[in-house]
Amino acid sequence: MRFAILGPLSVSTDDGEMVRIPEHKVRALLAILLVHDGRTVSSAQLIAELWPDSRPENPARMLHTKVWQLRRALEQAQPGGRDLVVAQPPGYRLAPASDVLEFRELEDRAHRASDLRERVELLDQALGLWRGPVLADFPDQEWGRSLSEARLAAVEARAEARLELGEHDRPAGELGALLAEHPGRERLRLLHMRALQLAGRAGEALQSFDDHRRWLAAELGLEPGGELVRLRDEVLRHSPRPAPVRAPRVPLPAHRLVGRDADVAAVGDLLAEHRLVTLTGIGGVGKTRLATEIALGQSDEVWWAELTGAGSVAGRLAELLSVREADFDPRVLDGRRLLIVLDGAERNIDQVAELCARVLSLADGPRFLVTSQEPVRVDAERVYPVAPLDVEASARLFLARAPEASIDPVAVRAICRRLDGIPLALELAAARVHALGVRDVADRLIDRFALLTAGRRDAPARHRTLRAAIGWSWDLLGEPEQRVLRRLAVHTGGAALAAVELVSDPEQHGGVLDVLARLVDRSLVSTSDTASDSKAGLGRRYRLPESVAAYAVEQLRAAGELEVIRLRHAEYYTAMAASRHDEAWLTVLDAELTNLRTALDTLVAARAVEAAMRLVNALSWHWFLRGRFAEATAALDSVLELTGVDSEDRQMAVAWRAAFGVRSGREPAAVRQVARAWEQTASGQVCTRWFLADTMVGYGDQSTVRQWLDQVIADADRLGDRWSLAAALATRARLGLLLGSPDAVALDGERSAELFRELGDRWGQFSAASALATVAEIRADYPTATRLLREGLELARSMKLHHEVSIKLSGLGRIALISGDHAQATALHEQAREVAVEHHFTWGVQFAEIGLGMGARRTGDLDTAENYLRAWLDWCLRLDGAPGAALILAELGFVAELRGDPETARRLHSQGLSLAHQVGDRRAIALAFEGLAGVFTAQDRQDCAAQLLGAAAAGRKALGAPLPAGERGDVERITGLVRRKLGDANFRSEWERGRALSALPQRLDQAAEATGAVSLLDHLLGEPDQVIG
């Protein structure tokens, strides 16, 4: 595993896969450990660094949690990763291979190298490892100060070696840019002045000295040191050699280049091998600034020609040679080591192509560096696309121009994303921060063209406003390109080629591809074609940068096409969403999610009721599988609010809406709405009715749910709907688990799995296997249960079924809990909770935290157990979730009993027993009997306790679900107490009286009558107002 901190923190596996380290504090912990190069960092220091302002209530425990989260992330990325974080008193250390170690090794080798060229090459390699400021994603921390100092020292050492080699121009440009950031660094200033002096630029060397003198006086009240003064005097006396001819000079940058180190190196390598390199990219992306940096680093003579003015390109080159254009002969340049920079070639691209071809064919020596929005397209050309800055580099650039924005890093990152990493746009936005504040700038980007107008007065006109920059590119397009570009703007988040063609020109869409290719060449349209997209069959996607899209929408409105093209876009994506519902369709919808949302907004705004209803119904299955319940309810509400005639589509939408209300875990009234939706949905809509019944498992009257499922199964069988039949069988199996029928569950689950296998439906097989896993768990067949759960977990992950990932992790946590592996149970339940929280899955959070509460009780942490359990009791009761509430009440009852509060325990177990009776959950009834046995033991009613233990055992045996060994702790504890009080013979007698029941009673008075304990009912129920139901 490789770690990198010379720039933003990054982690990758041995195979080069990037590793996501979640949560800021965990990343900070990793960063601190890495900065210390394998040395142990004490726990006290780690706590002080991680929580410098306000420490958590239990800092040691919180640190342990963060270490555990870091180990887990590393282990998930690569087996054995957790072992890299070593606990070693008095703290922790991490000693993997990192870019810091590589940098220091190269720096040391360079220091020992006697050959100057080798020294430069080694330092080039060392500095090439840097991707920006050390730990750039922690800009406010001082952790990497010593590394930043080492980087500067390496730059200075490289410059010194280059000067000794006689290379003067490149160090002068490089050191000058660094001085803008470190104006008071004396060694840097000395080297800069020396480089300028040796390059024959004495005036600039003296100017550098004056800059340093003014800075020292203003900031420190000091004068320059003796070495600098002596160098100044030497420059004043003479200069070693005359300055080379530069006609005209390369424009000197006002600021240091940010985020382009890799680009500078890559283009430098291309120029070393090729005689024509073209920097392409969208306007404002920084082509000119990158060309400037490269030109300043050249040892050859450099000519700079700005091509945005009047006159021919050949004429500009003739001017540099002081000849007329008609007399210009490229052969005069033969053998001359010369770099010619042609900046802004897109308006004269044909002339540039002709000139480059002539010069390169007739003169050996000159090289060209061209900046253009499209390639030159001659044989010798190598194109280097200049990409926008990533978010981290964008943030560094923005903060360099507006340091006061650092108070709100969230707003800064939002601005950087909205502006697509375009440096010109970022600088224009940064110029507004002083007047507006960073948050207001972020909010006002909705009207970016009105906001981003404060460009530099000395900048070219096309770079003074964002509108001018994009308008410059727009004006270069022909009518076909403008038409496709403005129509492409209705797509959000990119689009596939078929979508672009059919929305742009449904009648003659075949010609769109050529136009689109030209827009890609001009960098106005970007493409993405990832390996994952290809594997999913998605193909290449075409996307507009957000600012270009905003400009194109304006042009679309001006052309009078906005509403027509938006409706055409909505029609296309509605048809696509409704076309099929297989697994590949899920992947397509994932990619097109923003387009689908835009399409729905268009249809609702146009009050296109029927089309909007078709779209939400088509998307509902996707919303369900992806767990987007909140989005589903909001979308369905927006459509159902539109007036329209009652139809089958509307009935379906009403049913989806009611079901999502229940599944969201936030709408208690939705349980009744599902019942109404069932009555209003035609019997022929078996799939919709199945979804309603599936939603209600665990909520409300489960006997009614059973009737619904029986009807769905009969209707699906009658209509030959095998998918709905298989789905309903899987749901009936899940319901059977609550009703205590493991044999029936197995039959339904196996039949469902077989049908889904025949249909080739992986989700269906997964659903059926879930019930079979629980049956195996009930029967104490833990290897089978674990295998089914792990298979389901892998399938859920591969299909991106995040809710199911959480459920399966909790299921594995329950197995670990039953098996007595409490640490593993806690880890699995915490993973499940993390996934559920990330994907807003309320039920999954509840399921995981109940597991954490159960685990805490079994390890004796009663306070933590109660906190987890009570947090979800009201939620279950509010949603009419009796099965979940019965389990929580039983666990809370055991907590109260263990604390020595039998009265509270009796009340809680009695409430749980009543709920279990309401839904007919016979395992929950047995659990309540076992809990009440503990209460009666504490109240010295050992006879009733023994009878209840016998009744519970009889019931579990009748169900074929004996209490597993890992869950027998409470029963064995209570049994031991009762046996000691009653003696073996009396205990056995009372236990047999309870066990005489052939099955658990369905009513409490039956329990009293069957056991012969006349007072048992009173003991179970207590006061009437203490019983639920």
N, C-alpha and C positions, 0 to 999 in steps of 0.2 A: 504494500500500500504506500502511496506517495502523498506527501503533504507539501503544500506550497504557501508561503506567507510573504514572498517578495512581490507584493501586489495584493489584491483581494485574497482572503483565505480560500483555499481550494483543496479538496481531497479527491484522490482518484485511486481506483483499484490497480492491481498489477496489470490488468488487461486494458487500462486506460479509461475505464468507465468512470464518469464523474459521480461522486458520492454526495448526497444531500445530508447535511448536518442540521437537523431542525432546531429551532428555538435559539434566540439570540444569546442567552446566557451559556448555553452548551457550546456554541461556536466560540464565545469569549474564553471559556475554560480551555478549549483546545488551543486557541491562539496563545494563551499565557504559557501553557506547557511547551508549545513548540518554540517560543521565543527563548526558553531556557535551555535549549539544545540538549535534552536528555538529562539535565540535572533535576534533582528532586526539588519540588516547590512545596513549601510547608502548607498545611491546611489553613493556618492562620493567614498566610499571605494570599492564598487563593481567595479566601472569604473577603479579605480587605479589598482585593482587586475587583472581584465580581460585584460586590455590594458596597461601593465606597461611601454612599450617602446614607442609606437606610438599610440596615441589616434585617434579614427575615427573623421571625420569632425563634426558630431553631436553626441557626446557620450551619451547624455541623451536619444536621440531617438534610438540610437543603443542598449542601455541597455534595453529600453522598448521592442524593437523587440526581444531580447534574452529572456526576461521574458515571452513574448507572446509565443515564440516557445517552451519554457519549459512547460508552462501551457498546450499548445496544445498537446504535447507529452504525458503528464500525463493524460489528459482527454481522449485521444484516447485509452490509455491502460486500463483505468478504469473510469467509469462515476464518476464525482465528484473530479477527480484528480487535475483539474485546481485550485480548491479551496484551495489546500494545500499550494500554493504559495500566501502569503498574503501581499498586499501592506499596509505598516504601516510606516508613517513618522518617520524618514527621509529616509526610503528605503523599504526593503523587508525582510520577514522572512519566514522560513519553519520549522514547528514543527511536523513532523510525527514520527512514531515509527522507530527507527534506531538501528543498531547494536551498535552504540556508547552509546546510553542510556542503552541498555541491559548490555554492558560491564561495565559501571560505576556502575550500580545497583549491579551486581555480585561482583565487586571489593569492594564496600562499605559493602556488607553483609559479605564478607570474612574478612575485617578489624575488624568487630564487633564480629566475631565468636570466642568464647573462646576455642572450640574444634579444635585441630590442624588438625585432619583428615578432618573435615568439611571445614576448611579453605583451605586446599589443593584442595579438590574437587571443591569448589566454584571458586578458582583461575584457576583450570583446565578448568572449563566451560567458564570462562571469556576469557582466552587466546585461547580457542578453537574457539572463534568467529573470530579470526584474520586469514585472508587468505593470508597474505603477508604484506609488508609495507603499512601504511595508504595511501590511494589514490595512489596506485602504478602506475596508468596510468597518473599521473601528477608528475613524479619524480623530476622535477626541481623546484617545488613550496615548500614553507615553511608552507602551510596551516595546515598541520597535525603534526607539531613539538610537540605540547603539548601532543597529543595523543600518539605519539611514545615514549615520555618520560613516560607516564602512563603505556604503555605496558612493558617497561623495569622494572619499579618499581614493577609491578605485578609479573614478572618473578623472581625478587629478593625476593619478599615476599614469593612466593611459595617455592623457594629454601631454604629460612630460616626456613620455617615450616617443610620442609622435613628433614632438618638436625636435627631439634629438635626431630623429630620422629625416628631418627636413620637411615634414608635412605641417604646414602652418595654417592653411585656410580652415580646414575642418575643425581643429581645436578652437579656433577663434569663434566660429559660429556656435559650437556646442557649449563652450564655457560662458559665452555671452548670454545665452538663454538661461543657464543655471544661475547666473548672478542676479537675474530678476527675482529669483526665489531666495538667494542667500547673499544679499548685497554686502554684508559685513565680513565675509569669509576671506581672510587675507591671502591664503595660499591660492585660492581660486582666482582672486584678483591679480596676483602676480603672474600666474600662468596665462591669464587672459591678455594682460598687457604685453607679455613676452610674445604670445602668438601673433597679436596684431602688429607688433614691432617687426617681427621676422617676416610677416606677410607684406611689409611695406606700407602698412596703414598706420603711420605714426600719429596722425591727427586723432584717429579713433583710440589709440593707446592712451594718449594724453586725456582724451575725454573720459575714458574708463577710470583713470586716476582721479580726475575731478569729481566724478560720480561718487567714488569711494570716499573722498575727503568730505564731500557735503553730507553723505550719509552718517559718517562717524561724528561730525560736528552736531548734527541734528539729533541723533539718537543717543550718543554716549558722551558728547562734549569732548572728544579726543581728536588728535591729529594722526595722519597715517604713519605707520612704522618706518624705521630706517631703510629696510630693504625695498619697500615700495618707493620711497623718495629717491633712493639711488637709481632705481630702474627708470623713474621719471626723468631724472637728470640725464641718464644715458640716452633716452629717446630724444630728448631735446638737442643733444649734441650731434647725433647722427642716427641714421637707419641703415641696417646691414645691407639691404638690397632694395631696388625700386619696386614699387607695387606693380603687379601685372595689370595689363589693360583689361578693364571690365566695362563693357559698353552695351547696355547700361548695367549698373550695379544690381545685384540681387536685393529685393526689398527686405530690409531688416525687420524682423518681427517685433511687435511691442510686448509680447508675452511668450512664456515658455510653452512649447507644444505639449499638450496633455493627451495621454491615452494612445499615442501613435508610435511607441517605440518599436513594436513588432513590424508596423508598416514601413518605417524608415529603414529597418534592417532588410526587409524583404525586397523593397524597391532597389536598395543599394546593390543587393545581390543580382537582381535582374539587369541593372545597368552595367554590372561588371561582365555580363555574358552577352548582352544584346544591345544593339545600337539604337533601337527605338522602343521606348516604353511609354505607354499611354495610361495615365491615371483617369479612370472613369468614375462617375458617380453623380448623384443628384445634386442640383445646385445647393450650395451652402454646406455640403458635407465635409469640406475642408481640403479639396484637391490642391488649391493654390498654396495653402499654408503648409501642406505636406511637401509640395514641390520646393517651397522655400527652404524648408529644413534640410532636404536632401541636397539642394544646390549649395547651401552654406557649408555642407560637410565635404564637398568635393575638393580634391587637390588639383584637378584640372581647371583650366580657364572656363568661366561660365558666362554665357550671354543670355540675357533675360528679355523676352519679347512678349509684351501684353497685346493680345490680338483682338480686343473688344472694340478698338477704335476704327477709324476709317483707314483706307488704304489696303493694298494687297499684302499677302503674307510674304511673298518673295521680296516685295518692296521694303518691308520691315527689316529683312535680313540684309538687303543691299545697303540700307542706311547704316547698319552696324559696321559695314565694311567701307563706308564713305564712298560708295559708288552709286551710279544710277542703276535703276532696276534693269534697264535694257542691257547694261554692261555686266550684270552679275553673272559670274561663272563659278559654279560650285567647286571647280578644280583648285581654286586658290586656297581652299580649306584643306586640301589633301595633306595628310601627315600631321595635322594640327590637333593636339590633345584638347578637345573642346566639348563642353556640354552646352547645347542650345535648348533653352526652356521656352516652349511655346504655350503660353497660358491663355485659356479661354478659347479653344480652337473650334468649338461647336458651331459658331456662326460662319466659319470659313473652312469647313471640314474638307471640302473638295480641294481647295487650294493647298491646305496643309498636306493632304495626301500626295499631291503632285510635287510639292517642294521636298518633302522627306524622301520620296522615291528618287528624285534627281540627285540630291546631295549624297544620299547613301550609295548610289550606284557610281558616282564620279569621284567621291572623296573618301579616302580611308583615314579615319581619325575622329571626325565629329560624331557625337551621339546626340540623340534627341530625347528630351523628356517633355511629354505633351500632357496638358490637362484639358479634358473635354467631357461633355456629357454623353458622347458616343465614341466608339472606336474609330481610328483613322482608316483601318482596313487596307494596309499594304503588307507585302510579304514579310518584311523584317520585323513587324510589330509584335510586341508582347503586351497584352492588356492586363492592368492591375486594377481591379474594382476597389474603390475606396469605400468601405462599408461605414455606416453610421456607428457611432460609439456605443458600446454596451452601457447598461444602466450605471455600473460602478464608475466607469470612466466619464460618463456624462455628468454624474454627480460631482466628481472631482473638478471638472471644467467649470461647472456652474458655481461651485463654492469658491473656486479661484477668482471668479469675476464678481461674486456677491458673497463675501465671507459672512455677512450678517445673517444669511439664510440658514446657517448651520443650526440655528435654534429649532428648526422644524425639519428634520431629515425625512419625515414621511411626505411632506409637501414637496420637498426637493426631488425625491424619487418619482413622485407622481408627475411633476413637470417634465422630468427627463423621459419618462415613458410616453407621455402625451406628445412630446416633440420629437419622438423617434430617434433620439440620439444625434440629431443634426446640429453640429456645432454653431452654425450661424443662428439658428433659432434659439439655441440655449443662451448664446451671448446676448441676443436681443431681449430675451426674457430676464436674464440676470440684470440688465440695465434698468429694468422696471422695479426691482426689489427695493431699492432705496426709497422710492416714492410710495410704493403700495404695500410692501411687506410680502414675504414669500407665499403665505397662504392666499392672499388676495390675487397674486399673480396666477397661482394654480387655479383658482376659481374662475378667473376671467379668460382662461384659455378657450372657453366655449366660443369666444369671438376673437380668435387669435390674430386675425389680420388687423383689427383695430388696435390691439394691444401691442403687437411686436413691430413698432415703427421707430424705435429710438436707436437707430444704427449710428455708427461713427460717421462724422462729417467727411473724414478723409478716406472713407471706404468707397469703392466703385458704386455707382448708382444702383446696380442690381443687388448689392449687398446691404443696402441701408434699411430695407424693410423686408419682412417675410413675403408680403404680396409681390414685391418687385422681383425677389429671387425666383419665385415660382412662375410669375408672369413672363420672365425672361425665357424660361424653358418652354412655356406654353406657346409663346409667339413663334418658336422655331418649328412647331408642328404643322403638318398639312391638315386639311379638313378631315380625312379618314382617321388620322391619329387622334385629333381632338374629339371626334365623335365617340370613338371607342373608350378613350380615357375618361370623358365625362360620364359615360354610362357605366363604366366600371366602378364609379364612386358609390353606386347604390349598394354594392356588396360590402359587407362588414366582416373583418377578420379574414379576408382573402376569399378566393373562389377557384373552383376547378375550371379547366378549359371549357368543358361543355356548358357550364353555367354562364361563363363570360360570353361565349358565342351566342347562346340562345337568348340571353337577356339583351345583349348589344344589338343583335340583328337576327331575329328569328326567321326572316325570309331568305337571307343570303348569308348565313352565318359562316359559310366555308371560308370567306375571305378575311375573317377576323384574326385568324392565327398569324398571318403575315404582319398585319398591323400591330398586333400584340407583341410580336418579336421585336419590331422596331422600337416600341415603347420600352421594352426591357433593355434594349441596347442603349437607350438614352437615359436609363436609370430612373425613369419616372414610375416604372412598375418593377417591383421586386418579386423574385420567385423563391419558393422553398420546395425542396424535393428530398425529404429526409428518408433514411432507411426504414424507419417505422411506418411512414406514410406509404412507401412502396410495398412493404410487407402487407399492409392493410388494403392494398389495392386502390389507394386514394389518388395516386399520381401527383403531378406537379400542381402547385397552387400559385395564384397570382394575387398580389396584394399592393395596394397603394399606401405609401406613408401617410400618416394621418393629416398632415398639413396639405399634401397634394390632394387628398380626398376632399378636404374642406374647400379648396380652390375649385376642384372639378365640380362639386355640388353647386357652387355659385354659377359656373358655366352651364350646368344642366338646367338650372332655373332660368337663366337668361335665354336659353334656347327654347324655353317653353315645354321641356320634356320631363320635368321632374316627376309629376304625378303619374304619367303614363309609364315611365320606366320603373318607378317604384312598384306599381301594381303588377307589371310584367315580372319583376323580381319575386314578388310575393306568390304569384301563380306558379312560377317555376319551383320554388322551394316547398310549397304546399303539395304539389304533385310528387316531388321527390320524397317527402316525409311519408306520404300515404302509399308509396309504391310497394313496400314489402316490410317485413318485421323479423328478419333473421339476424343472426349474430353480426354479420358483416354490415348490416344496416345500422346497427348500434354504433359501429366505428365511424361510419359516414356521418351520422347525426352528431357525434361528438365533434367532428371536424367542422361541421356547418352550424354549430349551435348559435353563434352570434347572427348569422344570416337568418336562421329560423326565427330568432327573437325579433329581428328587424321586420321580417315578413309578417309576423303576427301583429306588431305595432302598426304596420301599414294597413292591414285588413281591418283592425279595430278602428283606426282613425277614419277609414273610408266607410265604416259601418257595413262592411261586406259580411253579413251575418253568416250565411251558409258556408262561405269559404273559410272564415275564421273558425267556425265550428268543426269543419273537417280537419283543419290544421291542429287544433288542440287535441282532438280525439286521436289523431295520428301520432302526436308527440307524447301522449300520456304514458304509453308503455315505456318509452325511453326515460321519461321523468321518474317512473317507478323504479326501473332497474338501476338508474344512476342515483336514486335517493334524493332527487331534487323536489321534495314535497312542497316546500315554500314557494318555489317558482311555479309549480303546477297549480297550486291553489290560487295564486295571484293571476296567472294567465287565464284559468278557467273562469274566475270571477269577472275578469274584464270582458270576456266573450258572453257569458251568461247575462251580464247587465244589458247587453244589446237586445232590443225588442225583436221578436221574430216568432213565426208560427211554431207550434209544437211539432216535433219531428223525431224520428229515430235517432238522428245525430244529437239533437238536444237532450233526449233522454239519456243517451250515453254520456254526454258531457256532465249532466247532473249527477249521474252515478259516479263518474270519476271524481268529481268535486267532493262529494260526500266521503268517499273512501280516502282521499288524500287528507281530508280534514281529520279523520281518525288517526291515520298513519303519522301525521305530523306530531301528534302527542300534545297539541295545544288547543284543541277545540272539543270540549266535553259534549256540546250539543250535537256534534257530528255523528255520534252513535245513533241518535234518533233519526238523523237525516239519511243514514244508510238504510234503515228500515223502510223509510218512505220511498227511497230510490228503488229498493227491491220491488215494492208494489207497483211502481210506475214503469218499470222496465219490462218489456215484453219477454215472454218465456223463450222466444226464439233467439234472444240475445244471450246465448249461454255463456259466452266468454265474459261479457260484462257482469252477468249475475254471479259467475264464479268469483270474479275479483271482489265483488261486494261481500260474498260469504267468506272469502279468504281474509278480508280485512277484519272481520268481526271475530275471528278466533282469539279467545282470551278476553273479549269484551261483551258485556251484556249476557243475555240468556243463551247458554251454549246449546240447549236442546233445540232452540229455534234455528241456530246456525247449522245444527246437524240436519234438520229438515230441509233447509235451503240446499245444502250440499247433496243430499239424496236426490232432490228434484233436479239439480244441475246435472248430476251423473246420469239420471234417467233420460233427460232431454238431450244431452250430448250423445248418448248411446243411440237414441232414436234418430237423431239428425246426422249421425255419422261424423260428428265433430271430434276426431280422436285427440286433438291437442287439448281442447277444453275438458274432455273426459279424463285425460292423464293429469291435468292440472288439478281438477276437482278431487281426484283420488288422492293426490299428494296432500291436499289441504285437509281432506277427511282423516288422513293418517295423522296429521299434526293435531287435529282436534281430538282424535282418539287418545293421544298422549295425556290430554287434560282430563278426559273422562275415564281414564284408567282401563284401557282395553289394548294392551300391548300385542296380543295375538292378531286382533283386527287391524291394528296399525301396520304390522308386518305385512299382512296380506295386501292391504291397500297400497303401501309403499312399494312393494315389489312389483305389483301390477303396473303402477304408475311409472316406475323406472323402466320397465320393459317397453311400455308404449313410447316413452320419450326416446329410448334407444332406437326404436324402429323409425321414429320421426327424425332422428339425428339432431335432437335439440339438447345442447349441453346445459342450458339453464334448467330445463325440465329435469334432466337426470340429477342435477345438483339439488334441486328442490326435493325430489323424492328421496334422495340419499340422506337429507337432513333428518327426516323423520326416522329412517332406519338407524341412523347413528344414535338417536335418543333411545330407541328401543334397546339397542345393544348396551347403552349405558345403564338403563333400568335393570337389565338382566345381568349386570355386572360383567359383561363381555367387553372389558375396557380396551383390549387390543383392536377389536373390530371397530368400536366407537371412535378410537383415536385415528385409525386408518381412514375411516369415512370422513371424519372432520378435517383431517389434513388434506385429503384429496379435494374436499369441498373448498378449503382455504386456497389451495393453489388454483383451482378453477375460478374462484371468485376474483383472485388477483389478476389472473390472465384476462378475465372479461371486464375488469375494472368495476366490479360490483362492490363498492366500498362498504355499503351497509352490511352485506353478507360477510365481508372480511371481518368486520367487527364482531358479528354474531359468532362466526366460527372460532375466532380467537377466544371469546368468552366461553364457548363450549369446551375448548381445549383446557381453558382455565378451570372449568368445573371438574373435568376429569383429573387434572393435577390435584385439585383440592380433595377429591374423593380418595385419591391415591396417597394422600398425606404429604405431597411435595408442595408445601405452602409457599416457598420462595418462587417456584416456577408458576404456581397459580397466581400469585400477586403480579409477577412480570407479565403473564399473558393477559390478565384482566386490565392492567395498565395500558398495554398495547391496544387492546380492544377499545378502551375508553378514548385513547388518543385519536384513533381512526374515527370513532363516532363523533367526537367533538369537532375534528377537522371538517367532517362532512355534514355537520348539523343534524345528526341522527339521534334524536332525543331518546327513542326507545333503546338504542344501542348503548347510550351513556348509562341509562338506568340498569340495563342488564349487566354491564360491566361493573358498575359501582355496587350493585347488590352482591355480586361475586366478591368484590373487595371487602364488603362488610361481613360476609360469611367467613372469609378467610381471617379477618381481624378477630372475630369472635373465637374462632378455633385456636388462635394463638394467644388468647387471653387479653387482647387489646379491646376491652369492652367499650370504652369511650369512642374509639375510632369506628367500631362496628355500629354503634348506635347512630353516630353522625351520618354514616353512609345510608343506613336503612331508613331512618326517619325522613331524610331528605326526599325520599321517593314514595312514602306511604300515601300522602295526600294526593299526589299525582295519580297513583293507581286508582284510588277511590273516586277521584273526580272524573276519570275517564271510564268508570264502571269496569275497571280491570281487576275483577275479583281474584283470578288465579295468582296474579302477581302480588296483590295485597295480602292474600292468605299466607304466602311464603314469608313476606316481610313481617307480618304480625307474629308468625311462629318464631322467627329469628329474634325479634324484639322480646318476645316472651321468654326465650331462653336467656337473653341478656339480663332481664329483670330477675329471673330466678337465680342466676349465678351471682347477682349482686345482693341476694338475700331479701328481695322484695316480692314475696309470693302473691300478694294481692294484685299488684300491677301485672305480674306474670299471668295470673288467672284471667284477668280482664282481657289481656292481649290474646292469649290462646283461645279464649271463648269467642272473641270477635273473629279470629281466623277460622275457627271451626264453623261458625255460622256462614261465613263466605264460602268455605269449601263445600258446605251442603247446598248452597244456592246453585253452584255450577256443577255439582256432582263430581268434584275432583277427589277421588277416593284416596289417592296418595296424600293429598293435603289433609284429609280427615285423619289418616293414620298419624301424620306428623303432629297435628293438633292434639290427638289423644296422648302421644308420647310427651308433648310439652306439658299437658295438664297433669300427667302422672307425676312429673317433677314438682308441680305446684302442690298436689295432694300430699306428696312426701314431706314437703316443708311444713304443711299444715297438720301433720301427724294423721293423715288418712291413708295409711299404707294399703288398706284393703282396696279402696277405689283405685289407687295408683297401680296395684298389681293387676286389677281387672282391665284397666285401660291399656296397660302394656300388652296383655294377652289379646285384647281386641285388635290393637294395632298390628300385632304380629300375624293374627289370623287374616286380617284384611290384606296385608302385603303379600302373604302367601297365596291368597285367592287371586290376586292380581298377577301373580308370577313375577313380582317385583320385590324381592327381599331387600332389606336394608343393607347396602354395601358396607364392607368392613370399614372403609374410611369414614363412613357416616354413622357408625354405631357408637361414637363416643358418648353422646348424650344418653342414649338408651342404656348403655352399659353402666354409666355413672349412676343413673336413677335406679336401675335394676339392683345394683349393689347396695344402695342405701335401703331400698325396700326389703331386700332379702335379709339384710342384717337386722332390721326392725322386726320383721314377721317370723323369721326362721325359715329354713328351706321348705318344710312341709306346708306351712300356712301360705307361704308365697306361691308354691306350686299349685295349691288348691284354688287360691283367688285368681291366679294367672290363667288356669284352665277354664274357670267360669267366664272370663272375658274371651278366651280363645274359642269357646264353644260356638261363637257366632260363625256362621258359614261364610259371611261376607260382612264388610263394614256396613252398619245401619245407614239408612238414608235420612232418618230423623233422630233427634236426640232422645225422644221418649222411647223409641225402639231400643236404643242403647241401654236405657235404664231398665226396661222390661227384660231384655235378653240377658243382662248380667245379674238380674235379681237385686241390684243395688237401688233400693227405693229412693235413697237420698242423692243418687248420682246426678240426676237431672239438676237439682238445686246447686250442687257443687259445680256443675259445668256452666250453668247459665248465670248464676249470681243474680244481680238486680237486672230487671228487664231493660232498663235504659242503658245498660252497659253492652248490650248485644246489637251488632249490626244486622239489619234485615229483620 
